[in-house]
Amino acid sequence: MKSYEIRAMSLDEVRSELRDALEGISNLKFQLATKQLSDALRVRYARRNVARLKTILREHESGVRKLSASGPQREEDRQEARG
């Protein structure tokens, strides 16, 4: 998930996504340990996604950059935010 997609979410959605991502890492690690996971890079990508979610939550809490109050924005607003 890209950072601009996360920033377009509401605070509750980001927290829910973080919870799901942490559960996903647990499942991936279990699959890796039992040799059921064919692509070990998925664990790395999942960890990076968790780090991205935590960073954006921390930015919101410290007031550096606020999350969207109402959830997803319009497509034009996202294009402006990206530059």
C-alpha positions as CSV (number, residue, x, y, z in Angstrom):
1,M,0.0,0.0,0.0
2,K,1.3,3.4,-0.9
3,S,1.7,6.2,1.6
4,Y,-0.7,8.5,-0.2
5,E,-3.3,5.7,0.0
6,I,-2.8,5.4,3.7
7,R,-3.0,9.1,4.3
8,A,-6.3,9.2,2.5
9,M,-7.8,6.8,5.0
10,S,-9.5,7.8,8.3
11,L,-7.7,7.1,11.6
12,D,-9.9,4.1,12.4
13,E,-9.2,2.6,9.0
14,V,-5.4,2.9,9.4
15,R,-5.6,1.3,12.8
16,S,-7.6,-1.6,11.4
17,E,-5.2,-2.0,8.5
18,L,-2.3,-2.0,10.9
19,R,-4.0,-4.8,13.0
20,D,-4.6,-6.8,9.8
21,A,-1.0,-6.3,8.6
22,L,0.4,-7.5,12.0
23,E,-1.7,-10.6,11.8
24,G,-0.6,-11.1,8.3
25,I,3.1,-11.1,9.3
26,S,2.4,-13.7,12.0
27,N,0.7,-15.9,9.4
28,L,3.6,-15.4,6.9
29,K,6.2,-16.2,9.5
30,F,4.3,-19.4,10.4
31,Q,4.1,-20.4,6.7
32,L,7.8,-19.7,6.3
33,A,8.7,-21.8,9.3
34,T,6.6,-24.7,8.0
35,K,8.0,-24.4,4.5
36,Q,4.6,-23.5,3.0
37,L,5.6,-20.1,1.8
38,S,7.3,-20.1,-1.6
39,D,8.2,-16.4,-1.7
40,A,10.1,-15.3,1.4
41,L,10.2,-11.7,0.2
42,R,6.5,-11.4,1.2
43,V,7.6,-11.2,4.8
44,R,9.8,-8.2,4.0
45,Y,7.1,-6.4,2.1
46,A,4.6,-7.0,4.9
47,R,7.1,-5.6,7.5
48,R,7.7,-2.5,5.4
49,N,3.9,-2.0,5.1
50,V,3.6,-2.2,8.9
51,A,6.5,0.3,9.3
52,R,4.8,2.6,6.8
53,L,1.5,2.4,8.7
54,K,3.1,3.1,12.1
55,T,5.1,6.0,10.7
56,I,1.9,7.7,9.3
57,L,0.1,7.0,12.6
58,R,2.9,8.6,14.5
59,E,2.9,11.6,12.1
60,H,-0.8,12.1,12.8
61,E,-0.3,11.8,16.6
62,S,2.5,14.3,16.7
63,G,0.7,16.7,14.5
64,V,3.3,16.7,11.7
65,R,0.7,15.6,9.1
66,K,-2.9,14.9,9.8
67,L,-4.9,12.0,8.3
68,S,-8.1,12.6,6.4
69,A,-11.0,13.1,8.8
70,S,-13.6,11.6,6.5
71,G,-11.8,8.8,4.7
72,P,-10.9,8.6,1.0
73,Q,-10.6,11.9,-0.9
74,R,-11.5,12.7,-4.4
75,E,-9.1,11.6,-7.2
76,E,-8.2,15.3,-8.0
77,D,-7.2,15.9,-4.4
78,R,-4.9,12.9,-4.4
79,Q,-3.3,14.0,-7.7
80,E,-2.6,17.5,-6.2
81,A,-1.1,15.9,-3.1
82,R,1.3,13.8,-5.1
83,G,2.5,16.9,-7.0
